[in-house]
């Protein structure tokens, strides 16, 4: 997580701020068996990934307090 936070500090050049990093990394960091079981399609899968990205963004923005 600290590495992703370090990447976010370069967002001025990369446009990969905490939210974008969370969107990209959340499905890998918080893998969901429910999504895998449904075949990664449908509204439910989209909502699950959205929740995952919100959680990862929160972790990234509070990494110093959490870890």
C-alpha positions as CSV (number, residue, x, y, z in Angstrom):
1,X,0.0,0.0,0.0
2,X,2.8,2.4,0.7
3,X,4.1,1.8,-2.8
4,X,0.8,2.8,-4.3
5,X,0.7,5.8,-2.0
6,X,4.1,6.7,-3.3
7,X,2.9,6.4,-6.8
8,X,0.0,8.7,-6.0
9,X,2.4,11.4,-5.0
10,X,3.5,11.6,-8.7
11,X,-0.1,12.1,-9.9
12,X,0.8,15.5,-11.2
13,X,2.8,13.7,-13.9
14,X,0.9,10.4,-14.2
15,X,-2.7,11.4,-13.4
16,X,-2.8,8.3,-11.2
17,X,-4.1,9.8,-8.0
18,X,-5.5,7.6,-5.2
19,X,-8.9,7.2,-6.9
20,X,-7.5,6.0,-10.2
21,X,-5.0,3.7,-8.4
22,X,-7.9,2.3,-6.4
23,X,-10.0,1.6,-9.5
24,X,-7.1,-0.2,-11.1
25,X,-5.9,-2.2,-8.1
26,X,-9.0,-2.9,-6.1
27,X,-10.1,-6.0,-8.1
28,X,-6.7,-7.5,-7.5
29,X,-6.3,-6.5,-3.9
30,X,-9.8,-7.4,-2.8
31,X,-10.6,-10.4,-5.1
32,X,-14.3,-11.4,-4.8
33,X,-15.5,-15.0,-5.2
34,X,-18.9,-13.6,-5.9
35,X,-17.7,-11.8,-9.0
36,X,-15.7,-14.8,-10.2
37,X,-18.8,-17.0,-9.7
38,X,-21.0,-14.8,-11.9
39,X,-18.4,-14.5,-14.7
40,X,-17.5,-10.9,-14.2
41,X,-20.7,-9.5,-15.8
42,X,-23.8,-7.7,-14.7
43,X,-24.7,-4.8,-12.5
44,X,-23.9,-6.7,-9.3
45,X,-20.3,-7.3,-10.4
46,X,-20.0,-3.6,-11.3
47,X,-21.3,-2.5,-7.9
48,X,-18.9,-5.0,-6.1
49,X,-15.9,-3.5,-7.9
50,X,-17.1,0.0,-7.1
51,X,-17.3,-0.9,-3.4
52,X,-13.8,-2.5,-3.6
53,X,-12.4,0.7,-5.2
54,X,-13.9,2.9,-2.5
55,X,-12.3,0.7,0.2
56,X,-8.9,0.7,-1.5
57,X,-9.1,4.5,-2.0
58,X,-9.9,4.9,1.7
59,X,-6.9,2.7,2.7
60,X,-4.6,4.7,0.4
61,X,-5.7,8.0,1.8
62,X,-5.3,6.8,5.4
63,X,-2.3,4.4,5.0
64,X,-0.2,6.2,7.7
65,X,-3.0,5.8,10.3
66,X,-3.8,2.2,9.4
67,X,-0.4,0.8,9.0
